[in-house]
Amino acid sequence: MFGWKKKLTDLNDLMAQLRPDLSRESLGVGPDFPGVAPNPLLSSDARKRNAELRTGALALGVLVDWREVNGNPRVILMFDVETAGGISFRGIADEDLTITELTRLAPGQTLPVRYRPAVMDHYVALARDADPAHVQQLSDEIASRKRT
């Protein structure tokens, strides 16, 4: 009651204070982005989101940058995403990668990702299960749209 005690309204605000490099501004997303969960295994929202992303729509993401969250290595990947419908947005993937996968990351790399078209909250997930033929078809579709 006395003095000042700033009340954090959101766990995501806490994460942004602890890790400014994971703030909305630093990741390049707008205010609608729900934020990075401190521990996605303990967050029911993050578990639900990840389950929905596994069955989400396929898109292509060009890797912009990444931030290592911990030594597992858990990383936040930032993509410029293009969908089959012609929508472009900044996508954020919260992934656990092997050391080998981490060393192969390079800005400008195009990777298949999944997103939730009904939500459009900037979250994406690597589409590790994507059929290469379907990914090539999507890539050709996006490239032909850019040419016209």
C-alpha positions as CSV (number, residue, x, y, z in Angstrom):
1,M,0.0,0.0,0.0
2,F,2.8,2.4,0.9
3,G,5.8,3.1,-1.4
4,W,5.9,1.9,-5.0
5,K,5.5,-1.6,-6.0
6,K,5.1,-1.9,-9.7
7,K,2.6,-4.7,-10.5
8,L,3.4,-6.7,-13.6
9,T,0.2,-7.2,-15.5
10,D,1.5,-10.0,-17.7
11,L,4.1,-12.7,-17.5
12,N,5.3,-11.6,-20.9
13,D,6.2,-8.2,-19.5
14,L,8.4,-10.0,-17.0
15,M,10.1,-11.9,-19.8
16,A,10.7,-8.7,-21.7
17,Q,12.2,-7.2,-18.5
18,L,14.5,-10.2,-17.9
19,R,15.5,-10.6,-21.6
20,P,15.1,-7.3,-23.5
21,D,16.4,-9.0,-26.6
22,L,13.1,-11.0,-26.6
23,S,10.8,-8.0,-26.3
24,R,8.2,-7.3,-29.0
25,E,10.3,-4.4,-30.3
26,S,13.5,-6.3,-30.4
27,L,11.8,-9.2,-32.3
28,G,10.2,-6.8,-34.8
29,V,6.6,-7.7,-34.1
30,G,3.6,-5.5,-33.1
31,P,1.7,-5.1,-29.9
32,D,-0.6,-8.0,-30.7
33,F,2.2,-10.5,-30.3
34,P,1.5,-12.4,-27.0
35,G,5.2,-12.7,-26.2
36,V,7.7,-15.5,-25.5
37,A,6.9,-17.9,-22.7
38,P,9.6,-18.2,-20.1
39,N,9.0,-21.9,-20.1
40,P,6.7,-23.3,-22.8
41,L,6.5,-26.7,-21.1
42,L,4.9,-25.1,-18.0
43,S,2.6,-22.7,-20.0
44,S,-0.8,-24.3,-21.0
45,D,-1.2,-21.5,-23.6
46,A,2.2,-22.4,-25.1
47,R,1.4,-26.1,-25.2
48,K,-2.0,-25.5,-26.8
49,R,-0.4,-23.1,-29.4
50,N,2.4,-25.6,-30.2
51,A,-0.2,-28.4,-30.7
52,E,-2.2,-26.2,-33.1
53,L,0.9,-25.1,-35.0
54,R,1.8,-28.8,-35.7
55,T,-1.3,-29.0,-37.8
56,G,-1.3,-25.4,-39.1
57,A,-1.1,-24.2,-42.7
58,L,2.2,-24.5,-44.6
59,A,4.1,-21.3,-45.5
60,L,7.7,-20.4,-46.3
61,G,9.8,-18.4,-43.9
62,V,13.1,-16.6,-44.7
63,L,15.3,-16.7,-41.6
64,V,16.0,-13.1,-40.4
65,D,17.8,-13.8,-37.1
66,W,17.6,-15.9,-34.0
67,R,18.2,-15.5,-30.3
68,E,19.4,-18.3,-28.0
69,V,17.2,-18.6,-24.9
70,N,19.0,-21.3,-23.0
71,G,21.7,-23.9,-23.5
72,N,19.3,-26.8,-24.5
73,P,19.5,-25.0,-27.1
74,R,16.1,-23.4,-27.1
75,V,16.1,-20.6,-29.7
76,I,13.7,-18.0,-30.9
77,L,13.8,-17.9,-34.7
78,M,12.6,-14.8,-36.6
79,F,11.2,-15.3,-40.1
80,D,9.8,-13.1,-42.8
81,V,6.9,-15.4,-43.7
82,E,4.9,-15.7,-47.0
83,T,1.8,-17.7,-47.2
84,A,0.1,-19.4,-50.2
85,G,-2.6,-16.7,-50.0
86,G,-0.1,-13.9,-50.5
87,I,0.0,-12.7,-46.9
88,S,3.4,-11.6,-45.5
89,F,4.3,-11.2,-41.8
90,R,7.1,-11.5,-39.3
91,G,6.9,-14.9,-37.7
92,I,8.5,-16.1,-34.5
93,A,9.3,-19.7,-33.9
94,D,10.1,-21.0,-30.4
95,E,12.1,-24.2,-31.1
96,D,14.4,-26.7,-29.4
97,L,17.3,-27.4,-31.9
98,T,20.2,-29.8,-31.8
99,I,23.7,-28.3,-31.8
100,T,24.0,-29.5,-35.4
101,E,20.8,-27.7,-36.5
102,L,21.9,-24.6,-34.7
103,T,25.2,-24.5,-36.5
104,R,23.5,-24.8,-39.9
105,L,21.3,-21.7,-39.4
106,A,22.1,-18.8,-41.7
107,P,20.2,-15.6,-42.3
108,G,18.4,-15.6,-45.6
109,Q,17.8,-19.4,-45.5
110,T,14.2,-20.4,-46.6
111,L,12.5,-23.0,-44.4
112,P,9.0,-24.4,-44.4
113,V,7.0,-23.2,-41.4
114,R,3.4,-23.7,-40.2
115,Y,1.1,-21.0,-38.9
116,R,-2.5,-20.6,-37.7
117,P,-4.4,-18.6,-40.3
118,A,-7.4,-18.1,-38.0
119,V,-5.2,-16.5,-35.2
120,M,-2.4,-14.7,-37.1
121,D,-0.5,-13.9,-33.9
122,H,3.1,-14.0,-35.4
123,Y,3.7,-17.5,-34.0
124,V,5.0,-20.1,-36.5
125,A,6.7,-23.5,-36.1
126,L,9.3,-25.3,-38.2
127,A,7.4,-27.7,-40.5
128,R,9.8,-30.6,-40.1
129,D,7.2,-33.0,-41.4
130,A,6.4,-31.1,-44.6
131,D,6.4,-33.1,-47.8
132,P,9.3,-31.8,-50.0
133,A,7.1,-31.9,-53.1
134,H,4.4,-29.8,-51.3
135,V,7.1,-27.3,-50.2
136,Q,8.4,-27.0,-53.7
137,Q,4.9,-26.5,-55.1
138,L,4.3,-23.7,-52.5
139,S,7.7,-22.1,-53.4
140,D,6.9,-22.2,-57.1
141,E,3.4,-20.6,-56.4
142,I,5.0,-17.8,-54.3
143,A,7.7,-17.2,-56.9
144,S,5.2,-17.0,-59.8
145,R,3.1,-14.5,-57.9
146,K,6.1,-12.3,-57.4
147,R,6.9,-12.3,-61.1
148,T,3.5,-11.1,-62.1
